[in-house]
């Protein structure tokens, strides 16, 4: 059975193919037809599967006329007219009888190829490849087809007019910066000076005299040719690039990316992704530097921190209440000295300043990207590209509907009848989506609650253990193991949620590919965001606040007591969770999977192959380029690449108050991520579709939303998770000398051990060597000897009011500063706006000059006719009424 694989492979151009005399140097190479003249723009790969009976029978007919005529037909297929020669009816009937079931698939493929020929494309078959049972059809778009499609797609092509930049002072500054950063740019010789730009205009066959057609072979570059042929094929898959292997090398991580070449080969959409990733990574450098300074400030001031010194002072002799019922005993506050000192590294006065800085940094990043995007739009001639220009790329999604079962077919060669769906038809799919999304979010909460129960139970079990090693560092063991379990669950659920989001989006049957992509991105982001940040949100805002008090604790699922924060607060545990989750996702999910999975697939393919290493090396050496590219992985889109960076951006901005080193880790990861993605696109994946795009789409709105939410989240983290506000209130309201001396004692409440509920008192009350009558716990409550024992004190309400006031002030001040920065920085760079205005004026001048030239040429022709008429009159005078008389006759 011969059938079409839904796989179109696009080949990169090969250099130095012709000799000086114009003859073909390597006519057998894949990127050209067998004549060595016509370029290969696309390659269709199809699989040839034959029954075993035909394979055995083929050896007997190897020498007959049928095989010879079949080979002659393949050799004649290099020309357009001879691609499908009319076969002998007897031969066709014999072939049909030998394999009747081949006809349907083969005829569909032949009909598809004939339709391509009618569209003007030229094809050439190659079924004698080194890959068993694989055939290829090379596709070439001639000049008239390229011109026709370019005019239809309104492609902006370079005219004869060259635009020289003005001598504005901004250009001098930019040239100076370019010279300083010259060692960081990749070593690529530009085809023309970088300060020269051709004036571009939408292509028109009637106005070909305006365009620079001095070299027709290079007028439409590789990306443009692929886009044009893509509009004819409608469905295509492509191979790896050969451009700038230096870009995909880890050793040049410090250099800029060749964004221009990336765009020329992969298209604007992928070019914008790598440009955005480069801008994001570049903006992480100042954030990482400031974060390291904040961390070093905490390290330098840890010995001067008065609350840590009081906790570590054994002379205070503060006895704390048990951390769990029955199994846990009383403990001394001095044992939390290490945790208190470590918390100060991330919970200090500089953290507030760093949070404000990161909020402004997010705004600056968005503004910088908008300006960079506008500059790329101008350079890539996308300033006039909008919805009306992209209608030719909006593919309608065809579907069949049967009993509320919606099946969306993505890669059809042929057009199918699209059914118009009403609101009633779509309602079941929408309800299914809402119910499923809510269920998955609730499932995420349930899994986080299960990890909470794990922490509670394992803590009690370690306290009851008889091994001193197990009881020596219980808190660190529980924190680390719980964070690792959360990481494993997040990685597993990410893959599951991604598949479910795609299924739900397919169920809704979106009208266009763009609508499908946006809906898929939104669903996947909601699910993966909830999956990644639910454990972090719990640690930041809920742990330690739903505990109760000694003698009246809050219990869940029977006898499980809700867990408390350490004395220094939950900020340290939040930092550990963020660190493990962020580093784990980046190392395992983003890097290890992207490197390991392709290598594992390649290893499995080698295991299944019957060839040894030498035979495989010889086969790779003799295979054509498109035959090698057939084994590359398919391109699945940019959504996974964007998603991992958006989740990272959330971790960098949302909870940066608890983890100032997050920008540094993100920077180190992205330096590797850029080169890893480059290597993946160049060597591991088939070349994607060259799709035009003016911006990064819905991802910009998600980034902007995260930057706004980050201000609120950091305000609540500083106010409620850290001890910044309680220390500030104590220092200005309750401290006798205006310092933090006595803050630890002020933040601890008293509890009479006789008020324990029955069965909750410690099994070993003499664990510390003395009888405990009063223990302390972290809260602001009245002592047991007051008239309202264990009630919330006035200090609690004063601190709560200060916390809420800080949230309001912090949020409004930072939002106001962000809006001011947004207003201060224009979206379009001034030099770009000036050049765009100048370009419009020059384009009008070019048109007017051409029209004036046409009028002058017409006047000259008329004058020549008038000058020639008197001479003819002298030779033969005109006869009066000759024309009417001849007409009468």
Helices and strands as residue ranges (DSSP letters): E 2-9, E 42-48, H 52-58, H 65-76, H 89-98, G 100-102, H 103-118, E 121-126, E 134-141, H 143-153, E 156-164, H 169-180, G 182-184, E 196-202, G 205-210, H 216-219, H 222-233, G 245-248, G 250-252, H 259-266, H 268-300, G 302-304, H 306-312, G 314-316, E 319-320, E 331-332, G 333-336, H 337-346, H 349-379, G 391-393, E 399-402, E 405-408, H 423-464, H 468-472, H 474-508, H 513-541, E 548-549, E 552-553, E 555-556, E 560-561, H 571-584, I 585-592, H 593-608, H 613-622, H 625-629, H 639-653, H 662-679, I 680-684, H 698-716, I 717-721, H 724-729, I 730-734, H 743-746, E 748-752, G 753-755, E 774-778, H 794-824, H 830-875, H 882-888
